[in-house]
Each structure stands twice: as structure tokens, then as C-alpha cells.
Amino acid sequence: MKPKGTSTTSVHAGEYLDEATGAATTPIFQTSTFRYPREGGEYLYSRIGNPTTTAVEEKIAALEGAEAGLAFSSGMAAITSALLALLKKGDHLIASNDLYGRTYTFLRHDLPRYGVDITYLGHEDFEDLETHLRDETAAVFLESPTNPLVHIIDLRRVARVARENGALALIDGTFASPANQRPLEHGFDLVLHSGSKYLNGHSDVIAGLVAGPSEHLGAVREVRTTMGGSLDPHAAYLLLRGMRTLAVRVARHNENGMAIASFLESHPQVERVYYPGLEGHPGHHLAADQMDGFGGMVSVEVEGSAEAVLDRFRLIKKAPSLGGVDSLASLPAQTSHMYLTPEERADLGIRDNLIRLSLGIEDSGDLEADLDQALQA
Ligand SMILES: *Cc1c(COP(=O)(O)O)cnc(C)c1O
């Protein structure tokens, strides 16, 4: 049978079909512990594993085309557990300088205390990744598209160079979700997610996920069990419910992304639009090649005060985070990048008049009307 499509996989993969009751959906196994000994007893204690959580893990593995998946209590638990499991004292890590703020904090303040040396690269430096590799380079870690300027990095190239040099290629795939980008198909070893964004999709759960070969996930699972960043069964149930509609939601996010980016591009109060779906975006062709959709994240530089524009929104909410059914807007200079100095922000190209939009699944005409009235005033 040919591999199933993303929508079918979103709906069906990993679901626990309870034989005892015939329940048609995965139950919430709200239990901390399990009776033993049992024949084929897979579960013992919910920090180690739980059937509702396993359903999430099997679904993310199927969506990413991975051998296995792991679920965590947050995206940060997933990222920190994976890096602590796969790196050791004396290793060298090559990381993007354009990572999620807390990931950057972990790399800056925590990993060096465990004896890991880190080189930071800008998105364009990945084009000559070879020149930054050392004998001790154990892994390369990046995001693409990046936050908030949606830069695109050539995933096949990074994966190939990493592999040729015996380093693991790791990606935080949160911005694209597996509906738009499956990095393992391009040769990446591991994909990490904040499940709190597109995968859950309703701005109401904190969770994290990792997908990849069992060979590497065994070590990551051990760290999760020790450090305790396991996903609670109730949150797992909510995440599972969100993941079932991933493909249809993301299709609408993609449509709204394109519609709003085009609308803003010709708006007189807008100086510049960043969206990989636009022909003028430097990563457009690469994105078209390695992604199935351009996503719902659009960043825009406006004339005058960006803060005043945000305060005039009526439908779009002023809030950080992304990937939910509801459209959100934030100022990166005040949220994701507030801990950087103005000079560091300038180096990354993040200006004070930059607004980051996470477009939801509302009708695009209503979003245009809200943007228009907020920009006009
Ligand atoms: C939100 C986010 C994270 C952190 O995830 P949490 O679930 O909030 O811990 C990591 N990476 C990216 C790209 C994110 O957007």
C-alpha cells in the first residue's frame, strides 16, 4: 500500500484502540502507576511511559516519517533533553544564531557548563558549513524557517555536510510543522518541536516532541525519564486532539499567510514584508523546493509606531507565541528578542518597527480589514 497522505496520517496514526471497551478514540489514561507483573506489560509508571502519551509519540513519528517519537512536557524539555542526551564533554556544536530565545539561553548559559563548545552561524554562513566543522563537531542545530524573519536554510545541504563529517543534523521544526516540512526526508537525523504551536494548534497546551531513529531516541528517553520532562496524559490527550486536524489547519494557515503577505506588500503604510511565499523573498525558491507550504508566519516593518498598530488591532490578539487557530501579533523587539541588546538585534536585522504575525485560520478578508484599520489610523 502506498504511504498515506498527511491528513490521513494526522487523523489515524498512533491512536490507541481500546479492545476492552471498543472506544473509537484514544482514552485518557489518567494514572500515575500500573499494576505488575503483566504479560507484555509495557507500562510501569507514567513518567517513563503512558498509553495516551504513546499515541502522541506514534503520531509524530508517522507525520515526520521517523522510526520513533518522544513527547515532553514542553518544547524546551524536548530541546534540552535531546541536547543533553546527544552531547558530551569535549564535543563541539554548530548552532544557528537565530534560535528560539530560550534555546539560545540554554546554549549560552548551560551547555558550556557541561564542557560543550559552541560556534554560532548566521543563516548565510550555513552555505559554507564545511569550514566551521572540527573533528569534535558532534552536531549541527538550526531552525528553518527562522524566527521572526523567516530565513530559509538549505536542509539537504546541511544534512549532507553533517553526515559526511560524522555529525548529527538536528532541527527545531516548530515553525513549519510536519505538514509543511519533513526534515528527515532531507537527511536530517532528528526533528524537535514545540508541540505548543502548530501541532496542538489551539493556543491551550504546552508540550514538546522529538522524532528520529530509535538508535538516538533511546538516549533521549533516558534523559527525559531522569530529568522528568515527561508529558502528562491529560495534556497528551489535548495535543492528540489538536494533531488530528494538523493538515487541514496548516492548509488554511498557508492560504492566509499568502493572502495577507500579498495584501501587506502593496499596503502604503508597510515598508517591508518577510514571507517565503513572496517571489522577492531571498529564500523563496529554496522554500518552494524543500517545503510543502509557506506557512502562516508573516513579519512586517510598518511606517510609524509598530506598538500603536498592535494596540489598534480588534480581531488579532497582541500576544507572543504562534501556530494557533487565532491570529496573534507581537513585537519581536519586546518579546522573543527582548533580552538582546539593540546592537545584537540590529545584527540579526530585527528593527523596532517589526511586527510578527502568526496568522490563524480566520477568514482572510476579516484579517485584512483588521490590519487595514490598524495601519490606517
Ligand atoms: C515556542 C518555541 C519553543 C519552546 O517551546 P515551549 O513549548 O514553549 O517550551 C522552541 N522553539 C520554537 C521555535 C518555538 O516557537
The ligand as a Tripos MOL2 file, in Angstrom:
@<TRIPOS>MOLECULE
LIG
   15    15     1     0     0
SMALL
NO_CHARGES

@<TRIPOS>ATOM
      1 C1          7.7700   28.0390   21.4640 C.3       1 LIG1
      2 C2          9.0140   27.5330   20.8580 C.ar      1 LIG1
      3 C3          9.9060   26.7290   21.5830 C.ar      1 LIG1
      4 C4          9.6860   26.3870   23.0390 C.3       1 LIG1
      5 O1          8.5770   25.5870   23.2190 O.3       1 LIG1
      6 P1          7.7040   25.5560   24.5740 P.3       1 LIG1
      7 O2          6.6580   24.5640   24.2550 O.co2     1 LIG1
      8 O3          7.1940   26.9430   24.8020 O.co2     1 LIG1
      9 O4          8.6340   25.1240   25.6560 O.co2     1 LIG1
     10 C5         11.0210   26.2460   20.9340 C.ar      1 LIG1
     11 N1         11.2760   26.5400   19.6440 N.ar      1 LIG1
     12 C6         10.4600   27.3280   18.9190 C.ar      1 LIG1
     13 C7         10.8030   27.6400   17.5060 C.3       1 LIG1
     14 C8          9.3050   27.8410   19.4950 C.ar      1 LIG1
     15 O5          8.5000   28.6360   18.7670 O.3       1 LIG1
@<TRIPOS>BOND
     1     1     2 1
     2     2     3 ar
     3     2    14 ar
     4     3     4 1
     5     3    10 ar
     6     4     5 1
     7     5     6 1
     8     6     7 2
     9     6     8 1
    10     6     9 1
    11    10    11 ar
    12    11    12 ar
    13    12    13 1
    14    12    14 ar
    15    14    15 1
@<TRIPOS>SUBSTRUCTURE
     1 LIG1         1 GROUP 0 **** ****
